[in-house]
Amino acid sequence: MSSRKRPKRPSRRSGGADLLFLNAEQVITCSGAPSARRGSEMKDLDVLRDAAVVTRGELIIEVGPRRELQRRHAQATHVDCAGGVLMPALVDSHTHAVFGAPRFAEHELRAAGVDYMEIARQGGGIHSSVRDVRARGEKELLELAKARLRRLASFGVGTIEVKSGYGLTLDDELKLLRVIKRLSAELPIRLVPTFLGAHEIPLEYRDSSARRREYVDLVIYDMIPEVARAGLAVFADVFCETGVYTVSESREILLAARSAGLKLKLHADELTSSGGAELAAEIGATSADHLAAISDSGITALRAAGTVATLLPATMLFLGKPSQAPARRMLDAALPLALATDFNPGTSPTVSLPLVLTFGVSQLRLSAAECMIAATVNGAAALGLADRVGQLAPGYSADLALFDIKDYRELPYWLGARTCRGLWTRGKACHIHNLDVT
């Protein structure tokens, strides 16, 4: 077991039948401090053999030697892990999962040499999804997103951040956030809603600097107060990028969001080094995401602020970009790294977080262990949930994933494979495939 200090067991009560998870080849606990991991800490998975896990209702109550737990919990319902790998359910801390139509035509345009920003200038990209979402009702968006999130969860993901951002009017942003709220009530997985009204400057506000300012004011003085009043989001986010929102605009929007009681995230330095990482550190953002073009000063600032750096390698690969975020340099600088899918219709249409772990190894040069921490403990930290999600430890949420592999290093190895046999969130089965539960 890890020598790091375990978090104290929360005082929450947990009712319901006990589940006893047995016969896993490896139990990966990721146990330790209830905070983001840095540097060499990202290699410490705490790999147990001949171990078992006991859950009661929504919580994990024990992790330890199989024989001892089997003796003490003989009346529990047994879950036979059949020689697989049992670990904390994965955390996908950056998605745009509520949208309408896919944007496959843009994939071919990029192959023909039209870059991302040029597609946006022509009214494509995010603007295309905005037009589509504005034309759809809540029920249709709900059903589309529900199917996509179930597929994402089937890869072993128990917690998913979901952003708005394809509405860009007060009514349409609220519509998207209401859809996320309904999804959270109807699906067994945990969803974390983020308001992203500053995803783009809408086309109808782009004809003058005065009109652009009108939209920034709309976000600050209309959207944010209404989102906060209705309790529809935990986080606010801004796409801070050359050609989208400036550092000054992003700061103003996010400070207004913080004043309204929202936590902060930031799309930062995805395509150019524009000071986004430094801004995320300045305002105390929980995470700064993308960071493919981060500067050395940005790395230093994020480290000092304790902000989680969420890397999205599938996005850069899908866009055909020649470079990725400097993950090893960031890790060597003791910056906590998370990995996420960035699931969206234009630049990362993947629902497979394990595939992103593959890219973490092959593209970012991280070890398998570092990728696993990045998608569990640090993914939870990127959502402010590190004290309750991302570890198999007493007092943590009973969020477990069982994979049909013999060694955790196989999870990022099998390219694109769905090896998840079972997923439980808050102790409830979300995805079960050919499992013996008695």
N, C-alpha and C positions, 0 to 999 in steps of 0.2 A: 504494500500500500504506500501511497505517497507520504513523505515526511512533512509536507506542508500542512499547516493548520487547517483543519476542516471548519466550515462555517457552523455557527451555532444553529441548532434545530429551531425553526420558527415555531411560534406558539400556536399557529393555526391548528385547529382540530381536523382530523381526517377520518371520515367514516367510510363504510363500504367493505366489501369482501377483500380479503388478502389475496394477492397473486404472488406466487413463488416461481421465479424464472430460474430454470435448471438446465444443466447439460450444455452450456455454451462452451465452445472451444476457448474463446477469450471473452472476458468481461472488461470493457474499456470504460473506466469510471470518469476520467478527466477531473478527478477530485482535487480539491485544493482551495485556495482563497476565492472568495466570491467577487472576483474582479477580473479585468482583462489580464491576459498573460503577455509577457514581453520576453524578447531575447531567448535564452536557453530554456526558459519556462515553457515555451511553446513546443518543446520536444517531450515533455513529461505527461504521458497519457495515463499512467497508472494501469498497466495491463495485468489482469488477474487471470489465473487458470484454476479450474476446479472451484469456481466461486459461484455464488447465487445472489439474486437480488429479490427483496421482498417489498411489495407496495401495498398500501392500505388506502383505499379510496383514491384521493388525488395526489398522495405523497409517497415518496420512497421512505421506508422506515428502517431497512437494514441492507447492508452489502457486506458479504463475508464468506467464509468457507462453506462449501456446499453442504457437507454432512451436518455441520452444526445448525445451519439455517433450516435444512430439511427436517431435522429432528425437532426443532423448536416450533416450526410452522407446518406440522404434519397435516393440519386441517385446511391449509390454504389451497386455493385452486392452482394446480401445477400448469406451467407453460413450458413445454419441452422445446428448448432451443436447438436440439438436434445437431449439436456440433457447430453451430453458426457463431457469429460475432455479435454480442449484445453490447450496446453503447447508448449514450444519450441521443435522443432524437436530434437530428440536424436542425440548424437555425438558418433560415434564409433571410438575411437582414436588409435586402434591397430588391424590391420588385415593383413593377408597374402592371400588375396582373389584371386590372379591370380595364378592358378596352373592347373595341368592336372587331373590325376586320383586320386580318394580317396585312403586312405591307411587303409582300414578296417581290413586287415589281421593282422596288428600290434595290433589292439585292442584285438584280441584273444591271441596274444603272451604275452601281458602284463597280461592278465587274468591267463595265465599259469606260470607267475612268471618271465618273461624276462623284465628287466627294460629298461627305455628309453635310457640310455647311452649304454647299451649292444646292443640294436637294432641298434643304430647308428654305433657301432663298427663293426657290422656284415654287414654294407653297406645298412641298411634300414634307416628309419626316413627321415631326410632332404635329404640324398643322394638318396633315392628312388625317391623323387619328382624331384630332379635335373636331374636324368637320363630321367625321363618322360618329363619334360619341354624342355630339349635340343632336344628331338625328335619331338616336335610339332612346327607348324608354328604360326605366329602371329594371323592369322585369326581364327584358331581353339581356341587358348587361349583367344582371344577377346570374342568369342561367349560363351565359358564356363563361363568366368568371368562376362559377362554381365547378364546372367541369375541369377547367384549367388548374384550379387549386387542388382539386382531388388528384389530378395526375402528378402535380408537383409533390404533394404529400406522399404519394405512393413510392417515391424514391427515398423515403425515410425522414422526411422533413416534418417536424411537429410545430414549429413556430415560423410564421411568415410575415414580414413587413409588407404592407400594400399601400401604394401611393395613389393619390388622385393626380390631376395634372393634365388630363385630356379633355377638360371642359372649358377652362379659362373664361368662364362667366360665373357670377355668383351662383346662379341657379344650377348650372351644370357641374360646378365643383361640389356643391352640396349634394347633388344627385349621386355623384360618384362616391362620396363619403357615406351617404346613406346605404348604398349598395354594399360597401365594405362592412358597415355595421350589421346589416342583415346577414351577410356571409358569416360573420363572426358568431352570430346566434344560431345559424343553421348547420355549420360545419363543426366537427369535433376538434379540429386543429386550432391553435392559437393564432389570431391575426392581430397585428399591430398597425393601426391606421396612421398615415402621414398625409398632411395637407401640402400639396405641391401646386398651388395656384400660380406660382412663379416658375413654371416649367418652360415657358416661352413667352415672348411678347406676341399677343394675337395679331394676325394680319391686319385686322381692322384698326389697330392702334399703332401701326408702323409708318404712317405717312408723314409724321412730324415729331420733333422732340417733345412738343407740348402734348400730343396724343399719347406718346409713350409714357409721359409722366402721369397722365390720367389713369393709365392702367396700373402703374405702380401704386398710385393712391387708392385705386379700387381694391387692390390686394390688401393694403395696409388698413384702410379705414372701413371697408365693407366686408371683405371676405374673412379676414382673420377674426374680427370680433364675432361674426356670426358662427363661424366654425367653433370657436372657443365656447360661445354661449350654449350651443347645441351639444357640446361634448363629443364631437365627431372625430377628433384626431388627438393623438398623443404627441406627435411631432409635427414640426413645420420644416420644409425643405425649400431650397432655391437652386436653380441651375445657374451657377456662377461660372460663366465661360465667355471668352471673347466672342462677340456677336450675339450673345444672349443677354444675361444680366451682368452688369458691372459689379465690381467689388463694393462700390458705394451703395448701389441699389440693393444689393444682397444684404449688406449690413443693416440698412434701414428696415428692410422687410423682416429680417430675422430678429432684430431687437424688438420690433413691434409684436412679433409672435411670442417672444419670451415674456414680454410685459403682459400678454394675454394669458400666460400660464402654460404655453406649449414648450416642449423640449425641442432642441434644434439639431438638424442635420444639414449637410451641404453637399451638393454635386460640385466637386472642386477639381480644377486642373486636369480635366479629362483629355482635352486635345491640345491645350496651350498652358504654359505656366503663367497664370494671370493673377496670382496672389490668393487663390481660393483657400489653399491649405492654411496660409497665415491668418486669413479671416476666420476660418473655422476654429483655430486655436484662440484667437482674440475674443471671440464671443462665447467660448466654452461649449462648442458643439459636442454632442455625444459622439458623433462620428463624422468623418469627412470621407466621401465616397468617390470612386474612380481613381484619381491621382496618378494617371499614367504619365503626366507631364510635370509631376511635382518637382520643386526645386529643393536644393539642400537646405535653404532657410525654411522652407515649408516643413521638411522633415523635422528639423530642430524645434520648430514652433509646436508642431503636433505632439512631439514627445514631451515637451515641457507642460503642455496643457492636459495631457492624459487622454487626448482624443483618440478613439479607435480609427484606424485607417482601413476602410472597407474596399477591397480590391475586387474588380469585376473583369477577370481575364477573358471570359467568353465574348464580351462586348468588343474588345480590341481585336480579337481573332476574327469575329464575324464581320467587322468593318474592314478587314484586310489591312490593318495597320501594322507596320513593321516592328513596333516596339510595344512593350508592356510596362506596367508600373515597376519601378526598381525595388522589387520585394525584398531581395537579400540585403540591399543597402539599408532599407527601412528596418528590417528585422535586426540587422547588426547594430543599428542605432537605438535599439530597445524601444521601437515603436510597436504597439500591439496591432496585429493584423487580423482582419476578418476576411472571409471569402463569401461572396453571394452571387446569385445568378444574374441580377439585373433583368429578369424576365420581362420582356416588352415586345411589342409587335414589329419594331423597326430595326433594333440594333443588337438584340440578344433574345431571339425567340426560342429559348430552351427552358424546359421545366425540370432539368436534371442537375441538381446540386452536386451529385457525385461526379458528373462530367466536368463541372467547374473545378472539383478537386483534382481531376486528371490534369487540367490545364495549370492548376497550381503547382504541380510537380514538373510538367513538361515545359511550361512557358515561364513560370515565375521562379523555378529552381528551388522550390520549397520541398522539404521532406514530407513523407506521408503523414508523420506525426504532427508536423507543423500545420499541415492542411486540416487535419482532424480538429485540432484546437481552434483553428481559424473558423471552422464551421459549426462549432459547438459553444465553448466557453466565450470566445471572443465575438462570435455572432450574437450571443446573448448580451454581452457587454455593449455592443453597438446599438442595442435596443433598450438599454437600461435594465436588463433582466438578469444580470449575472448572479444575483443572490438567490435566484429561484429556478433558473433554467440552464441547461447545458452541462450538467454533471449528474452522475449516478452517485448520490450521496444522501444520507438521511436528512430529511427536511426539505429536500428539493422536490419540485414537481415530478410526478411519475410520468415523465416523457421519455420513452425508450424506443429504440429502433433495433430490430433484429435483421441481420444480413446473412444471406446464404453464401458465406465465405468462411475460410478457416483462419485467416490472418487479416488484421485491419488494413494492412498494406495493399490488399486486393481491392479495397473499395475504390481508390483512385486508379487502379491498374486496369480493370476491365472497362475498356473504352465505350462509354455510352450505355453500358448494361444496367438493367434494373434488377438489383440483387436483393432488394428489401423484401423480407418475408413477413414482417410484422411491424406495426407502428402503434404505439399507445401514447396518448396525450392526456394529461391529468388522470391517468389510470384507466382511460377508456380506449378500447380498440378502435383504431381509425382505418387500418389496412391490415388484413390478415390473408395470407396465401399459404395454404397447405400446412397448417400448424396443428399440433396436438395440444389441445387445452382441456385438461380434465380436473 
